[in-house]
Amino acid sequence: MLFVCTGNTCRSPIAAQVLRRELAGAGLLAEVGSCGLRTEVVGAAADPRAQAVLRANGYPGEHAVRQFEPEMFGRYDLLIALDSNHSWVLRNVAPDAAAAARVRLLGSFDPAAGAGWDVPDPVGGDNSDYERTLSLVRAAMPGVLEMVRAAAAATAP
């Protein structure tokens, strides 16, 4: 799974760290990555406020910014957009309809969300904006885990 946001400094790194811990706790294996559609400095660390919120909540804060490349469609089974604009961009750069169908909005995994919701960009905000990002990401994780469980069961011998 690949989480995609704008700069790969806040939302997608937070989502990736949360899912990694959830997968480990559930005994599930999956490759988890994150990237940005418009990164500024490839290899840079996550936003200091994102790192602080992650660490304050028991997650690792380490991260290296990555730029989205269309070839990533060939590497990941699912691309999870953090907002509807990211989803739109990903579907439009997908190499074919099958790849476009593997793009999902993170908020669509929240059973209480209906069609889904966007995770607002916390950049420029205060600590409460980063905490809200973490809260929204956590709300979607049970649905993401259920999808991983279903995929694992479907491929089990």
N, C-alpha and C positions, 0 to 999 in steps of 0.2 A: 504494500500500500504506500502511496505517495501523497503526502499532504501538500497542497499548493496554496500559497497566498501571494501577496504582492512582492515584498522584499526579502522574505525568508528570515526575518529577524525577530518576529513576535509570535504570530498566530500559528503558523505551520510548525515551528520548532516546539512550541508548547504542546500542540496536538500529538506530534511524534513522540515526545517524552511520555505523555500520559498513556498513549496506546502501548508503548513498549512495556511499561509497568503493568498495565492491565493484562496484556498477553502473557507475561511471565507469571502473574498471579493465577491465571486461568490454565496454565500449563499448555499454552498454544504457541506454535511457532509461526512466524511470518516476518518477512523483511519489511521494515518500516523506514521510510525516508521522508524528506521534506525538501522543498525548493521554492523559489520565488519567480514570478513572471517578469519582474523588473528589479533585479538585484543591483545594488550599488557597488559593493565590494565583495567579490567571490572569496570565500575563505574567512571572512570576518566572523567575529563572535555574534551571538544573539544580542539583542538590545539588553542593556544592563538591567532594566526594570523587568523584562521577561525572565532573565536569569534569576533575579532576586525572588520573583514570585514562584518560580519553579523550585528553587532551593528552600524557600520558606515552607513549601508544601511537600518536601521530601523527595523531589525529583532532581536528577542531575541537571545542571545548567549548561553543560558543555555543548557546543554547536558550532558548525562551520557553514556559513552561507553558501548555498548552491543556486545556480541559475537553472530554470526550467529549459530543457531541450526537447524538441519533438521526439527524439529517439527514446525518451523515457517511456513513451507509450509501449514500446517493445519490451521494456524491462519490468514494468509493474502491471499487476492484474487489475488494480483499482486506483484511480486518481481521485482524491477527495479534495474538493475545492472548499475553501473557508468562507467564500461569499459567492453570490450569484454572478457577479461580474467575472470572477475567476472561472467559474463553471462555463460561462458563455465563451470565454476566450479559449479554454481547453477544448471544448466541443468544436470550435471553429478551426483549430489547428490540428485536430485529430486527423490521422492519415486516412481513415475510412470510418464508415458508420459503426462498425463493430468496436473500434477504439473509442469513438465518441460515446457509445453506450456504456463504457466503463468509467465514465466521469460521474461522480455523485457529489452533491452538496452535503457537507458535514451535518448541517442541521436536519437533513432528511432522515438521519438515523435516530433522531429523538422521537419516540413514539407519541409524545404529546404535541409535536410540532406540525402535524398535518403535512403540508407540502415542504416544510423545512423553514429554516431561518438562516440569516447571515450572521457570522461572527464579526462584529464591528472592529475596525482597525484601532488598536489602542495607542498607536504612535501619536505622540504629542499630548497624551492624557496623563493622568496621575496613576498612582498605584491601584486605585479602585478599578480603573479601566482594565488593567492587566489581570486583576483578580476576577473581573467579570469574564474576561476571555477564558481563563482557566475554568470557571464555572460552566460556561457554555460548552466548552470542549468536553468536560466530564459528563454533562447531560447526554451527549450523543454517544459516549463510549459503550454503554450496554448494547445499543443497536449495532455498533461496529463489531463488537465481540460476537454477537449472535450471528452476524453474517460470516465471520471467520469460522465459527464452529460449524455452521451449515456447509461451508465450502470444504472444510476438513472432512466432515462426515461423507460428503458426496464423492470425495477422492479416496476414501479409505478402502482397503481391499476387502 
